């Protein structure tokens, strides 16, 4: 039996389908390759291991998964023990800006205490991070928090990020009131998806003002908002992130009467020594960038 085929089947079964498996396999492999190799495993065994649509393990697939799951699920833990302990390995999820502008320095400080530190970094959305934490596939998420986290997760608020509009450097708009006074705002609004805290806070603020202005361009990250504003696609909704470097082609317009986005930390269970070190450093860095510090 091909062990690599078993490994691919493990990821497919664990994540509920081939598409999700490809997203979570810790090395590069394309969906057709996974599909083909799992099909070879089924041909070798002479059984169907799962139904494709909707995904469901067959009795044979469940029997095989129950047999191989303890081995593959504990590989990383065993590797951590052999390399000097699980505490030297951490998986962090965060936004692009946090990963780019804040995590490098923070990791350097923690590395002084844990010289053999191994770090895995991942971008994503708050809801995605919660799911990954609950499944044990992330150790820490630094992301927007707007409500009590799911059962089993802990959270800590770190810093408030004020909302801003991003306009092109040469734009005549210097204050948001210039937009609110218009009968209709014709400029395209560039924003994160409506489910994100940034978009929710903005629309709630507009509702209080009696202003209608809905996104014409939705993007997946704050970085992309800046990029599209810089290229003349419209006005972007963003947050003022401490220490972030804005493009010289854009400038921020404050939104002082809008609720800020709360950036916080999310984790599951009792923190290990390594996770606690990251939490401590994250809190110190957030305090440094908080107003009045």
N, C-alpha and C positions, 0 to 999 in steps of 0.2 A: 504494500500500500504506500502511495506517495505521501510523505509527511507534509510537504508543502501544500498539497491539495487539501489535507485535513485542516491545516492552518487557515486556508482561505474559507473553507466551510465554517470553521469556528467563528470567523468575523461575520460572515453572512448570517449565521444563526443568531449570534449575539446582538447584531444591530438591525435585524428584521428585514433583510433584503440586500441585494447586490449593490444598489446605489449607495445606501448608507454605509455598507461595508467598505467600499472604495474610499469614502471620506475619512474613515477611521483607521484603516490599515496604516501602520507607521512607516511605510516605505512606498515609493511610487509604483503604482500598477493601474492599468486601465480597466474599465468595466468589462469590455469584451474578453480580456484575458482571464478575469475572475470567473466570468460566466462559463467560458470554455473549459477551464481547469476543474471547476466544480462539476460540470457535466461529465468530464472524464472520470471523476471520482464515482459519480452515480453509475456510469457504464461499467466501471471495474467491479463495483459492489452488486450491480444488477438490481438496484432499487432506486426509487425516487425519494430524495431526502427532504424536499420541501415543495409546496405549491407556490407558484410565482405570484399570482394575482387573485385574491389578496395573499400576502405572504403568510404561510403557516407551515411549521414543521410537520412532516408525516410521522407516524409512529417510529419508523426506521430512523428518520432524521433526529427525532428527539432522543432515541436510544444512543445514537452515535454522539450527539452533542453532550449528553450527560456523561458519557465516558471520557471525552477529550477535554471538556471544559476545565476541570481542576488543573490539568497540566498547563494549557495555554494561558489561563487566567492568572497563574502564579509565576509565570516566567519572569516578569519584570521584578517581582518581589525577590525571587531567587537571585537575579542579577544584582539587585541592590545589596543583598546580604554578602554576596561574593566580592562586591566592589567596596565593601566597608560599611554597609548599612543602608537601609531604605531612606534614612533621614538625609542622605546626600543627593536626593533626586526630587525635583518638584516640577509640576505642570501648571502653568499660569495662563489664564485667559484674560484678555484686555482689549481695549480699543487700539486702533493704529497709533494714535497720538501718544497714549500712555506707553505702549510698547516701544515707540521710537524715541520719545523725549525723556522718559522717566525711569523705565525699567533698567536700562544699561547701568546707570549710576547706582541704583538700588541693588542690582545683582552684584556689582563689584564690592559693595560694602558687606553683603552677606557672604560673599566668597572668602572674605578674610577669616571668617569663623569656620567655613566649610570649604576647604581648599579643593576638594574633589567634586565640587558641586556640578550636577548635571541639570540643565534647564530645558524644558519644552515650552514654547510660546505659541499661543493660538489667538487669532482674531475671531470676533463673533458678536452676537447680540445678547442682551441680558437673559432673555428666556432660554436661549441656547446654552448659556453658561450654567444656569440653574440645572438644566437637564443633565449636562455633563458632570457637574458636581455630584448630583444624586446617583448617577451611574458609576461614580468612582473613577471617571476619566479625566477629571481636573482636580487639583488640590486647592487652587486659589483663583478667584476672579476679581479683577478690579474693573468695576463697571457702574453704570447708572443704577441706583436703587430708588424705588418709589413706593414700595409697600413692604410689609413683613414678608420675609422669604419663605419658601416652601418648608414644610415640616422636615426637620433634620438638618437644616442649614442655619448658619449663623451669619450675621451681617454687622458691619460697623461703618457708620458714615465717616468720610474722610474730609471732604471739602465741598463747598458750594461753588458751582460753576455758573456765573451770570450768563444769561442769554444775550446774544448780539446778532445784528444783521450784518452780513458781509456785502459790501458794494465795491464796484471797481474804483480804483484810486481817483479817477477823474470824475466820479459821479457828483452831481450837485446836492445829493442827499447828505445832510450833516446831522439830522435828528429824525427819529422815527415819527415824530408828530407830523412831519412833512408828508408822510404817506397816509397817516390816519385822517388827515384833513381832506383827502381827495374823495370825490364821489365814488370812484372806482379805481382800484389799484391795477393798472395794466401790466406792470412788471411781472415776469415769471418768478414764482417762488420756488427756490431749490431747497429741498428738505429731506430729512430722514423719513422712513416709513411712518405712517400715522400711529402705529402702536408704540413707538419709542417715546420715552419721557420728554425729550426735547420737543418733539412735535406736539405732544399732548399739552405741555405747559404753555406753548406758544398759542395754540388754538383756544385754550381757556382764557388766556390774557386778551386775545382778540375779541372773544365773546363778551368780556366785561366792558370793552370799549365800543361794542356794537359794530365791529369791523368784520367784513368778510374778505378773506384772502386765503385761498387754498393752493396747495402745491401743484405746480405744473410739471416739475421734474423731481422724481424721487431717486435718491442714491443710497448706497449702502454704508457710507462712512463720512465722517466730518471732513476728512481730507479731500474726498471727491467734491463736496460742496464748494470748498475753496477753489478747487481746480476749475469747476464749471463757471463760477463767478469770474475768475480771472480771465476766462475765455469768452466773456460777454454773453452768457446764456441767461442771466437774470440776477436776482438778489438772493443771497443764501441765508438760511437760518442756522446759526452755529452757537457755540459756547466759547467763553473766554477762558482758555486753558492756561494755567500758570506755566511760564517758561516756553510756551509754544512759539514757533517761528512762522509768522504769516508771510505769504507771498508779497513782494513789493507791489504787485498789481491789484491788491485788495486792501481795504481798511475796514475796521469794525465800527458799527453804529450801535451805541448802547441801547438796551431795553430795560431800563431801571424798574419799571412797574410790572415786570413779568417774573413769575416764580422761577428760581434757579433750578438747575439740574443738580441732584445730589450724587456725587461720585463716592462710591464706597467699596468695601471689600466683602466678599462672600466666601465662605468655606464650610466644610462639613465636619462634624464631630470635634473631638478634642484635638487641638493643634499639636503636631509633632514639634520637636525642638527647631527644626528647619523652618516649618511653616510659621511658628511663632516669631522667629527672627525676621522673616519677611513681613509679617504683620506689624512688628515693632518699627521696622525701618520705613514701612509705608506710612504709618501714622506720623512719624517724625518728619518725613518729607512733606506730607500734607499740612502739618502744623506750620512748617517753614513758609509754605505758600499761601496760608490763610490770611485774610485781611487783618491788619494790625500786628502781624508778626514781623 
